[in-house]
Amino acid sequence: MTHYHIIHNWLWLGAVDSLNDAVSLLRTPAGFDQDGYKILCKPLLTGQYEVILLNDLEAR
């Protein structure tokens, strides 16, 4: 089973089973979380995980 972790402005919004479900998470107010930034940096910068950019215009 695939889970997608949704991150916006270095804020982890949650995990979903389908990218279509990500739209509801993108409506969450974004903010900067320093601890989240530190946790996310290593996995994102190693290139071991696929990064899928979502169009946040769908959330408006």
C-alpha positions as CSV (number, residue, x, y, z in Angstrom):
1,M,0.0,0.0,0.0
2,T,1.3,3.4,-0.9
3,H,1.1,6.4,1.3
4,Y,1.9,10.0,0.3
5,H,3.2,12.4,2.9
6,I,2.0,15.9,2.1
7,I,4.4,18.7,2.9
8,H,3.8,22.4,2.2
9,N,6.3,25.2,3.2
10,W,8.2,22.7,5.3
11,L,5.1,21.8,7.3
12,W,3.9,18.2,7.3
13,L,0.2,18.3,6.6
14,G,-0.5,14.5,6.9
15,A,-0.5,11.3,4.9
16,V,-3.0,10.1,2.3
17,D,-3.6,7.0,0.3
18,S,-4.4,8.9,-2.9
19,L,-3.0,12.1,-4.3
20,N,-6.7,13.2,-4.9
21,D,-7.1,13.2,-1.1
22,A,-4.2,15.7,-0.8
23,V,-6.4,18.6,-1.8
24,S,-8.2,18.6,1.5
25,L,-4.8,18.7,3.4
26,L,-3.6,21.6,1.3
27,R,-6.4,23.8,2.8
28,T,-4.6,23.6,6.1
29,P,-2.9,26.9,7.0
30,A,0.8,26.7,6.3
31,G,3.5,27.6,8.7
32,F,7.1,26.9,9.4
33,D,8.0,24.2,11.8
34,Q,11.8,24.2,12.6
35,D,11.7,20.6,14.0
36,G,9.8,19.4,11.0
37,Y,12.3,21.1,8.7
38,K,15.2,19.2,10.4
39,I,13.3,15.9,10.2
40,L,12.4,16.4,6.5
41,C,15.8,17.6,5.3
42,K,17.7,14.4,5.3
43,P,15.2,12.2,3.5
44,L,14.5,14.9,0.9
45,L,18.1,15.8,0.2
46,T,19.3,12.2,-0.1
47,G,17.2,11.7,-3.3
48,Q,16.0,8.3,-2.1
49,Y,12.4,9.4,-2.2
50,E,10.3,10.6,-5.1
51,V,9.1,14.2,-4.7
52,I,5.7,14.8,-6.4
53,L,4.8,18.5,-6.7
54,L,1.2,19.2,-6.2
55,N,-0.6,22.2,-7.8
56,D,-1.9,24.1,-4.8
57,L,-4.3,26.0,-7.0
58,E,-6.7,23.1,-6.6
59,A,-6.9,23.9,-2.9
60,R,-8.2,27.4,-3.5
